[in-house]
Amino acid sequence: MQSSHAVSAVSAAFDDANLVAYAGLVPMMRLAERCGPARLTVGKVRLSGAGNGAGAAADAKVTGIVAGMAVGADSIDDLDVLRHGAMPTLFGGIRAPSTLGTFLRAFTHGHALQLHAVHRRFLGELAVHTPLLPGAGEKAFIDVDSTHKRVYGRAKQGAEYGRFNGIRTLHPLLATICTPHSRPVIATVRMRRGKAADSRGAPKFVSEALATASEAGCTGTRILRADSQFYNAGVIAACRRTGAHFSITTGMNPSIKRAIAAIPDKAWQQITYPTAVPDPETGELVSDAEVAEIPAYTAFASRKQSERVTARLIVRRVRDLAKPAAVGEQGELFPVWRHHPFFTDNPAQTLQAEREHRHHAVVEQVIADSKASALAHLPSGHFHANAAWLTLWAMAYNLLRAAGALTSAFHAKATTATLRAHLIQVPARIARSARRITLHLPHNWPWRDAWTQLFDTVHRPPEPA
């Protein structure tokens, strides 16, 4: 492809007041209005004590930030993308980035919890109005993980040197919900200081994630999956209080090592993964392994009787090929294995429980998505402003996933970057006639049918309850 005109024959002017760059926001925000984040914000978020008017019109500010994140904004200044061309004609209540920044900086810990409540209710409404979690009435997985987000400003509250030497971070904690037939959505999030322990506050956080899953329609089997940082009695007790199952990596403590050493050789079963999984120690892709089970392993045996838990210990072992014999040297006398155990009360068969547990890595896709979009930066020096930004990103992420679920089978499992490119970042010219607005979109847009499906679906009258 090459230019079709000479340089002297081409010019540009930013002078068309009837153009918009993000026509996909029209059906997206219509879906949001149907599920009520503005209404929920009015009922839940009250920024009392802000003397500069920051708490006024909180509903418009919340939906404005969510809309900006949906189109790809990753900082407060980027939210200015909503104020171009004909956007004020299509949408009301658009606020300037400075106003939105003032709003975020007015948040306290209590206000952040109020916004969490809006997020939970919003997810429940999305699950009611869209096929967001197909099969949730049969089985759902709740995945808990933490991540570190590097920050550079020394004045950022809560930024500390934690796990990574010489790197200042904040330490978000998140929980996702998925089913065997869906991509994950975000159940709940928490912003924490950089050196906070991974498991700090985990039992309470797990309880909230499981309650959110129930509100989102997960009425069947619920299985909490987590890494070894969350292997503690409090997390398992939180699962059992709510009737959920657990599947948690244990690490290799002395008790686990003794239990694995007692497994007879004939107990190991061969397993082949349909898609290779990364080895947690080496990062190499593993397609074949062996699995064995200890059906009754008692964890936390040093604690009081009421806190001990007896369940299944399932162990995966892979050959340790990290140090192959050099050419001409003696080969391997006996196989050396690396063991990866997890503790679970999942009622599935051993090999199925193993496959389901390894699928916990799906939460890493959500973390990667966050750092490639709204969490590319944590935009404020105020800790609670960043905590609110994290929750608003979770709302925008779930809204995009719901829109994809309404669009097509492909878009239901597409990444959010694909959803933006196909459905949101579509230019359009508006025309007004007889009190109606018509969007004129690009001819031969490759995803015209998908966009039209989303637009028509959200503009139909809601079905009667």
N, C-alpha and C positions, 0 to 999 in steps of 0.2 A: 504494500500500500504506500502511496506517495501523495504529496499535495497536488491538487488539481488546478491551482491557480498560481500565478506569479506572486512574489512577495508584495509588489506594489499594488496588486489588485485585491488584497485582503486587509480588512480593518476590523476592529472590535469596539463595542460600546456597551457598557452596563446601564441600559436605559429602558428595559422592558419591565413595566410594573405588573404585567399579567403572567409572568413565568414563576414557577416554583421548581426547586431542585429535588424535592422529596415528596412526590405525589403519593407515595405509599403511606405517608402519615395519615391520609384521609381515612382509609379503612382501618388502619392501626388504632387511631385514636377513637374511632367509632366503636371498635371492640372494647377499648378501655372504658369508654363511657358506659357501655352496657354492663360491664363488670364492676363499675363503681369506685375506682380509687379516689375520685374527687369527693364523692359522698362519704366514703369511709374516712377520709382525711378530716373532713369537717366534724365528724363525730368523735374522732380519736385524738387528733393532734392539736394541742392548744399551747402555743408558745407564749405562756404567761411570763411576765417580767421583762420582756424585751422593750426597752424604752424608745427604740427607733422605728417602731412600726413593723419590725421584721415578721411578726406573727400574723399580719393581715393577709387575707386571701391565701392561706396555706394550701388550699386545694389547687388553685391555679399554679402555684409555684411547684408543688409536687408533680403534677402532671406535666408541667413544662420541662422539668429536669428529666423525667422519664422519657418524654418525647425526644429530647436532645440526645440522650444516651442511645435511644433506639436507632437514631440515624448515624451514630458513631462518635459523638462527643466524648472526649476523655479528660476534659478540664472544664472549669467554670467558664473561661473565656470562650471555649468552643460552643457553648450553648447559644452564642450569638447567631449560629447558623439558622435558628428558627425565625430570625427577623430579616427576611429578604423577600423581594418580589411581592407576590400576591399572598404570602403566608398570612398577613393580618386579615385578608378577605376570607380565607378558609377557616381560620381559627381565631377565637377570642381569648383574651387573658394572657397573651404572650408577654413575658417580663424580660427586662434587660439582665445580662449576666451579673452586673453589679448588684441588682436587687436579689437575684437568686443566691449570690455569695453571702450577702448580709443575712438572708434567711437561714442558710446552713450554719453560719457562725453563731446564730442565736440558740442552737440546739444544746441541751444539757443531756445528761445520762437518762433522765426521766423522759425527755422528749424523744430520745432515740428509741426507748422502749415503746412509746406510743406509736412510732413509725413502724416498729416491728409488728405491732398488732394489725396495722393497716396492711402490711405485706402478707401476713398470714390469711387475713380475710380475703384479700384480693386473689391469692392463689386458689382459695376455695371457690370463689366465684368463677375464675377462669376454668377450673375443672368442671364446673356445672355447665357452662355455656359452650365449651369446646371439648373435642376428644383428646384432651391433653395427656391423659394417663390411661390408655386403653388396657383393659385387663386388671385395673387396680382393685376390682372387687374380688379377684382371685389371689394374686400375689404381687407384692411390691417390695422393693429394696430401698432402704434408707441408708445412705452412705455418708459417713462423717470423716472429715479430714481437715487439716490445717495447712496454711501456706504462709510464706513470708513475702512481703512486698517491700523491696528496697526503696528507701527515701533518701534524699540528699540534703534537705534543709535541716540545719542543726536546731532550728527553732520549732520544728514539728513536735507537738506534744505526743508523748508515748513512744517516739522513735528511739530505739535503744540497740546496743550491740547485743545480739542474741546468739543464735546458732552459728552464724557465719562470722568468722573473725574479721574485724575491721569493716564490717558492713552494717549500717544502721537500717533497721527494718521496723515495720509494723507487722502484726501477726494475726491476720484474720482467721476465723474458724467458720466453716460452713458445712451444711448438711444438704444433701440432694435426695430427691425421690425419683425412682424410675421403675418401670415394669419390664418384663421380658420382651415387650413389644414397643417400647418407647425410649426416647432419649431422656436424660435426667432434667428435672426442673429443680429450682432451689427452694428448699423448705424453710431454712432459717440461716442467718449469718450473725456473726459477732466480730467486732473489731477489738483487738487486744494489744497490749504493749509488746514491744519487740522481743523482750526476754521472758514473756509469759510461758510457763510450761505448756506443752501440747495438751495435756489432760486437765489443765486448770478449768474448773467449772464444767467439766464434761458431763457428769450425771444430769445436771439441770438442763444443759444444752440438749442432750439426747432426749430427755423427757419432752422438751418443747418440740423437737423435730418429729417425734412419734405422734404427738398430739396434732401437729400440723398435717401429717400424713393422713390421719383419720379424717380431719376436716376436708381434705382434698379428695375424699372418696376411697381411700385405701382401707376397705372394710374386710378384706380377706387376710391371708397370711402376710405378716409384715416381718421382714428380716433386716436387722441392723447389721451393717458391715463396717468394719473399721480396722485400722492398722494397730500395731502393737502398743503405740502410745496410749491407746484407749483401753488396754487390757487391764481393767481394775474392777473391783467388786462393786463400786458405785454405779458404773455404767451398766453392768449386767443386772444389778438390782432394778435400775430404771426400766430396763427392757421387760423384766418379769412383772413389774407393777402394772404395766400397760398391756400385758398379754402378747408382747412381741417376742420373736426369736432373735438370737444374736449369732454372729459369725465374726470372730475377732482374732486377728493374728496375735500370737503369744510371744514371739521371740524365743530365745534359747536359754532359759534359766536352768539351774541344776536339776530341779524336779522334772522339767520337760525332757532334759537330756537322759535322765534315768528311765523315764517312761519310753522314750524312743528306742533306747538300747535294748529294752526287753521285748520289742516287737519281733516275732519270728520271721525268718526269711520268706516262708511260704505265704505270709499274710499280705505281701505287697502285690498290688494290682497295676497292670500297665494302663496308662492313660495317654491319649493323643488329643491335643488341642486343635480344633478346626482352624483357628488362627493362632500363630505363635504368641506367647506371652513373655514379657521381659523378666529376666531373673532379677530379683530384688537386690542381690549382692553384686553381680557383675554387669547387669544391664544387657546381657546377651539374650537373644530371642530363643525361647525353649518351645519345642513342639512336642516332645515326648518326655514323660516322667513316670514315676511309680508312686502309688498312693496306698497308704495303710491307715487303719483306724483303731484307736483304743476306745471302746464303747463307753467306758465309765471311768473318766479321769476326774479327780477331785482337785479343783483349783483353789488357791488361797487357803491351803491347809493350815497355815500358821495363824490364821485369824480365828475369831470366835466362831462357834458352831453355826450360828445363824447367818454368817457371811460366807461360809464355804459353799461352793457350787460344784455339783457333779454333772458332767455332760460329756459330749463326744470330743475327743482330741483326734483330729484328722491331720495326717502328715504327708506332705509331698516331698519326694527326694529326687534330685537330679545328679548326674555324674559330674564330679568336679574335674573339669578339663582345663583348669586355669594354668596348670604346669605340665604340659605334655612332655614326654621323654624326648631328649635330644637324639639326633640321628646317630646311630651306633651305640647308644646307651641301652641299658637293660630296660625293658618295657615295664608296664604296670604289673605288680605282683598280685594285687587285689584291688577291687574298685573302691574309690573314695567318693563319698556322697556328701552333698549339702542338703540339709533338711529345713523345710519351711512349714511349721505347724500352725494350726489355728484351732481355736476352741469354739464349739458351736452346739446349739441344740436344734439346728435345722433338721426337720424330719425327713428330708430327701435322702435317697440312696447315696452311698459314699462318693462315687465318682461325680454324680450330679451336684452334690454339696460342694465338692472341690471346684468344679467349673463355676458354680454360682459365686463362690467366694472370690475367685480370681477376677471375676468381672467387676469387683470393687474398684478397679483401676479406672472405671468410667468417670469417676469424680475428677480425675486429673484433666479430662477434657474440659470440664467446666472451669477449672482453675486456669487452664491455658487460655480459654476464651476470655476470662475476666481480664487477664494481663494484656490481651491483644485488643481490648476495647476500653470500657469505662475505667478499669483499674490499671490502665497503663500509667496513670498518675493518681496519687492521693492528693487532691488539689489544695487542701487547706492546711494551715498551721495549727488549727484547732482540732483536737482529738475527736470531739463529738460531731464536728462537721464532717470529718472523714468517716465516722461511724454511720452517719445519715447517708452519706454518698454511697457507702457500701450497700446499705439496705435498698436505696433507690436503684442501684444497678441490678440487684436481685429482682426487683419489680419489673424493670425494663427487659431483663433476660427472659423472665417467665412470659411477659407479653409477646415477645418475639416468638417464643416456642409455641404459644397458643395460636398465633397467627399462622405459623407454619402448619400446625395440625389441621387448621381449617382449609388450607390451600390445596394440598395434594399429598399423596403418600411419600413422594420424594422430599418435599419441603418439611414434612413432619419430622424427618430425621436429618435434615441438612444442618450445617453449622450456622451460627448466627451471622457470620460474615457472608455466607451465601444468601441467607434470608435478606440481609440488607441490600446486597447487589441485585437480587432478582425482584424484590417486592417493595423496598423502601426508596432506594436511591434512583427513582424514575422521574425524569423531568416531565413537566406538563405545562401547557398554557391554559389559562382559564378563560372561559367566555361566559358572559351573563346575558340572559334573555328571559323575559317574562318571569322574573324573580327566581330563576333557576340558574344554577352554576353547572357548566359542563367542563370536564377536564379533557383536554386534547393531548393524548400521549403519543410517544414516538411510533411511527408506522414501522411494522415488522419487528416490534420488540420481541425478543426470543421467548420471553415468559409471559406473553400477553394473556394466554388462557389461564395461567395460574393466578395472575394479578386480578383478572376479571372474576375468577371464582371467589377469591377473598373479598373483593369489593361487593359482589352481589350477595354473598352470604351475610356479611355484617350489616348490610342495608335492608335486609328483609325485616319485616316486623317480628319481634320476638315471639316464639311459640308460647301459647298459654300454659301456665303451670299446671 
